[in-house]
């Protein structure tokens, strides 16, 4: 699937593709907000052209009438000479959603497909499996539920040896799983988890990727935390998943991507993650990020962001649980090299990286001082205006450092930090402004000089404009009071400088 | 878009980071132990916190959308899919099987479906090694019946379930009630005829009595022309159990076929060496 992942352009212009992508993206964002984000994968040979679709996979056949569908079904049932051709035509027709619905409503239609699918006629079996796969891709729940009787056979063939059939069964199952809770409720007692646990030991990359796909679909179910994740953690799956994710750079990127998302779905929804921690998830994922960063100069393979994203999430959530004691400082370098690599083409990774950076530096003197002494501050400051989320996260990381004390504040102030903070105070986002006020407070607290500098740069007015914003006014007032204090006793910052100069 | 103002292409990173990544960090200057910072003084609230984010956190939106664009195949690029290499036509090397192929994949599928998990006693083919093992035990192990009278010997067909049963009927009940298998699950038909007659697989017997399998030689022999002698198991499944569909009588016409015990003539598979699997 990984090798075949890039959709065919089907003769369309780049502009058409961009429009299509924008539409799909908007639909996905809406679905996510409604907690309805599901996707299905289509495993389709590019033989569609033989039936007149010159342009490949994206031309959907016209819907057939009830009678035409019935005729196709009869042709398939009759075992007539051209049963194989009828089945091929049926498969092609089933690309149409309306035809799918008409087909499943016909008496005995699914039973006929099941019969062929479980027959020993190898070609018919594959073709029947492809028909079932087309049905599984439907977005109509009734179509997925019509496939309920076939799930036990789909599982049975997963233990078989035909690579192509196994792959088809996997993607069909993965599609059915997200469409209906009824399907999931049936697959669990039918033993899907143990079957996947034995499939994950397959030597075939395509099978592994398919297993990862099915599992990732299962783990996104709303009942996953109570019904599915405990079963997965109890099985042999976790000990195989982790090495598959970590070997993704060398072999099997497709499988690594799927299993990395599986780990993310488990980790972000599970309470203690004891199983994964005991398997060494934190050092394993850390060393994956180090490897990855060290390979970046040789050029990141296309699609690498699909692996990096879930790996960052897993590590970040796990570190939130365990803290960073004993962590390898090189992780910090790797993180900035990854930021650099993806900044331009996949800016969405910036916020994910910054979240991990927060979890590394929060309450951790080692990573705070590494950030300063490795001279990574200029790069961090450049990310201040990257996006709304990034602004808040960069400010939070700076607060993590400033909170450590006078010396750290002084090092922060060696950068043109105040000049960069001032324009942030005019942002419409109260969260960003609030975090900015917090940082100013820490800087003024530890370094009185900073307050004076701030006034000189006109910070006074910037603060006054927030005196009427309810959630900001108290903090703005407190900072104004600090700024107005007549310079008296030497500040902590000056005292420290005196000691170290 | 969220990242609309992100127009910076390069970060001002210090040189030599790759070297440090390879060789490790130099010893960092030791900061003087600072007294523990005070708790945030109201109205200020900042305290360092490691954040655990749940699946619906807004920070994940962009990444999740990207993942799903990938799943839906919208991340298009110019690269085209590699075609499967076509090879000159060749036929299956298993004796008695004359199926012809033009891609390695189609041959592989054929071989794996029909010749891999084949019972060496009765030449039946099974979808998985697990089902073949169970078949051999239950059908061809002479001790099985004796043992089965004393203890539960019929293993559950579901991988990972270790339950055993007194009879195949008990197993079937278990599969249907516990594992939600269809009542007519085709890989576990009860064994109705005595095992002695298994080699004389007349169509009638074979169709009604064979559990879990498909008759390999029958299937292959008529593969090119399934209509006339469509293997009965296909028919049975398409119209199973209690609801014989309107098409059933019509299909019954096509049942005649060469018994598998015939050792000569076109399509015969039995001779001194049977179609044993070779890997």
Interface residues (C-beta under 8 A of the other chain):
Chain A: X3 X4 X5 X6 X7 X8 X9 X17 X20 X21 X24 X25 X28 X29 X32 X35 X37 X39 X40 X41 X42 X46 X74 X77 X78 X79 X80 X81 X83 X84 X107 X108 X111 X112 X114 X115 X116 X118 X119 X120 X121 X122 X123 X124 X125 X126 X149 X152 X153 X156 X157 X159 X160 X161 X162 X163 X164 X165 X186 X189 X190 X191 X193 X194 X195 X197 X198 X261 X265 X268 X269 X290 X293 X294 X297 X302 X303 X305 X306 X309 X310 X313 X316 X317 X319 X320 X321 X323 X329 X330 X333 X334 X336 X337 X339 X340 X343 X344 X346 X347 X348 X349 X350 X351 X352 X355 X358 X359 X361 X362 X363 X365 X366 X369 X370 X373 X374 X375 X376 X378 X379 X382 X383 X385 X386 X387 X388 X389 X390 X399 X400 X403 X404 X405 X406 X407 X408 X435 X437 X438 X439 X441 X442 X474 X475 X478
Chain B: X2 X3 X5 X6 X8 X9 X10 X11 X12 X13 X14 X17 X18 X20 X21 X22 X24 X25 X28 X29 X31 X32 X34 X37 X43 X44 X45 X46 X47 X48 X49 X50 X51 X52 X53 X54 X55 X56 X58 X59 X60 X61 X62 X63 X64 X65 X66 X67 X68 X69 X70 X71 X72 X73 X74 X75 X76 X77 X78 X79 X80 X81 X82 X99 X105 X106 X108 X109 X110 X112 X113 X114 X116 X117 X125 X127 X128 X129 X130 X131 X157 X158 X159 X160 X161 X178 X179 X180 X181 X182 X185 X186 X187 X214 X215 X216 X219 X220 X223 X225 X226 X227 X230 X231 X233 X234 X235 X236 X237 X238 X239 X240 X243 X245 X247 X250 X251 X254
